[in-house]
Amino acid sequence: MEGRDLAVGVVTVVVSLACLVAFVALGWYAVWRLFLSRFSFVRELFGNQQEGGSSGVAGEETNRPSRPRASRKIRRD
């Protein structure tokens, strides 16, 4: 019975570690999709640039839908 108990223990540890890695990977993917992918600095760290390969504000503007800017009224008192 000792061999069977050892095998069950090893399988338990391996399955637990696999579940932990899967949970961390799923969490990282969710955080990436919802928050981190918006920052060009983080994309550059992981080498995840767009086709143009240019970094900076110009690369970010191409991903956003174009909309006219609202003009501001300036008060001159």
Helices and strands as residue ranges (DSSP letters): H 2-34, G 36-38, H 40-45, H 57-63
